[in-house]
Structures are given as C-alpha cells and as structure tokens.
Amino acid sequence: MSRFKFIDIGVNLTDPMFRGIYRGVQKHQDDLQDVIERAIQTGVKKFMITGGDLQDSKAALNLAQTNDIMKRNRDRCVGGVVHSFDGTKEAAAALIDLDLYIGFNGCSLKTEANLEVLKSIPSEKLMIETDAPWCGVKNTHAGSKYVKTSFPTKKKWENGHCLKDRNEPCHIIQILEIISAVRDEDPLELANTLYNNTIKLFFS
C-alpha cells in the first residue's frame, strides 16, 4: 500500500475503454476492477467519476471560461473546482478570487507555461486528478521529466498491466510527482494538502 492518499477529482471510469471496448469494438477483456485495484494500491481513496461526450465537454469548457456566469451566481455556489485547468496565471488568479479550487492532470502540465502557472497557485487552492482514460502524461509534455513512477505497461492489452496510451487512476502519483517537483514541495506533505482540500470541498 502507498504512503500517499489521493482523491481523483476527475476520472471517467464509465468510459468503454475500461471495459475493453474501443470505438464500439471489443479489443480485450473488461479490466475495470484491475484498473481500480491499481489505483487503490497507489493510494487513491476516493474517485469522483465523471462522464459525458466531447460536445458536452466543449460546451462546459466554453461556459467555465467566461467566468461571468460564476461571478453572477457565486452566492448560489458552496464551492467548486475548475477541472483540467490549462489556463493563464491571470485566469487562475480570477478563479482563486472566486474562491474556487483548480484541478491539474496530465493535460494541465503539457508546456513550460503550464508549469509556470502551476507555481503561481497556492497549495490550498490545488486539486489533483487524472481525467482517465484521457489526459495522461506524455513524453512530449514539459512535466514528464519529473515523473519517477512507472507501471508495467503493454502496447497490446495483457492482464495485470496498464495499457499504453490509456491513462488510469493509478497514474495520479505521476501528477503528484510533477506538481511537487515543479513547486519544490515535499510530495507527502503536498499529497496531504491536496487530499484535505478535496475533503474540505466535497466531503465535509
């Protein structure tokens, strides 16, 4: 078991990829339970399962980026988190001014500019997510140089292994490694802060 505790605030566990189905075709057996078990062994204590399609996601992103809706309705909200953030320092500051949290995953850590933005956000306003099966850390991402943990991975599905190009909740440790290295923070202390941020917003 891991010494870290995580809550993955964005994981698409309902995606057919975790059932072995790609573009409507069964490519391998259902391995959802293995995916969940790997995440638990990495320290994931809770999953916030998301779903939807690309069109809905684009519409939601457009809506969130306007900020005006949040400003007009802030008194109706008890809190919130901006999922899969990859915006500017100014956008992050505006979200923090609205007392929102900011979620980071592999897609949030692609460029050096993304890493600079990450440094500007107070730890007390950060959350961590995978957005699995999407938004994994790729070798081309600026943050990838900070990843220390790897998992047995195969290009073709094999029982007991992660699948190449399919992000899993267990990869949340890699997001922590990037965030803690970029911010020069102790990984265990940061993991505890991120965990407590999530408990405070969603579970207290």
C-alpha positions, -999 to +999 in steps of 0.1 A: +000+000+000+011+036-007+020+061+019+001+087-002-036+094-001-054+107-031-089+116-043-091+116-081-115+145-087-120+136-124-119+100-137-141+087-165-145+052-152-176+047-172-156+050-204-159+018-225-121+016-227-121+003-192-144-025-204-120-033-233-142-015-259-126+009-284-148+026-310-175+001-304-153-030-309-143-054-280-104-054-281-097-070-248-115-083-217-131-060-192-103-048-168-121-022-148-116-040-115-078-042-122-077-005-130-094+003-097-072-021-078-040-004-092-054+030-082-061+018-047-026+003-044-012+037-055-032+054-027-064+065-043-091+065-016-120+081-035-129+085-071-151+113-084-164+096-115-172+119-145-187+111-178-201+127-210-192+132-246-169+156-264-197+180-274-208+184-237-172+188-226-165+216-251-197+234-241-188+231-204-153+244-211-167+274-230-191+281-202-164+279-175-140+301-194-164+331-195-163+334-157-193+358-159-217+330-150-197+322-119-195+359-109-232+364-113-241+333-094-212+329-069-236+334-039-256+303-050-225+280-050-209+265-019-177+259-038-162+244-068-132+232-088-121+240-123-114+207-139-084+200-161-071+236-159-046+247-186-052+285-185-030+315-177-018+330-144-044+357-148-072+331-153-060+312-123-060+343-102-095+352-113-107+317-103-090+320-069-107+354-064-140+335-069-127+311-041-126+282-065-101+253-065-080+244-096-076+208-107-045+196-125-039+165-146-016+155-174-032+178-199-026+207-174+011+200-175+020+200-212+040+232-216+066+252-197+040+279-195+016+255-178+043+247-152+049+284-145+011+289-139+012+259-115+038+276-095+016+307-090-013+289-074-014+285-036-013+248-025-045+254-006-063+260-039-050+230-058-066+196-065-053+166-084-070+144-110-063+120-138-092+125-162-086+089-170-087+073-196-077+107-211-051+133-202-022+111-193+013+125-191+031+120-224+068+120-230+064+152-250+048+171-221+071+196-202+061+179-169+072+144-180+108+150-169+097+150-133+079+116-134+096+089-113+069+062-110+062+039-139+038+009-141+041-023-161+026-013-195+019-031-227+011-018-262-015-047-265-037-055-236-023-081-212-039-090-179-023-072-149-007-044-170-016-008-179-023-002-215-001+022-235-019+054-243-047+047-218-045+068-187-055+052-154-063+065-119-031+049-106-012+074-127-023+101-102+011+096-085+028+109-116+007+141-114+018+145-078+055+139-088+053+167-114+034+191-092+057+186-062+089+189-083+078+220-101+067+237-069+097+223-049+074+209-023+076+176-003+054+151-021+039+136+010+030+170+025+016+182-008-004+150-012-019+155+022-028+192+014-044+181-019-063+153-001-075+177+026-085+204+000-108+178-016-122+165+016-130+201+027-148+210-006-167+177-013-169+156+018-172+179+049 
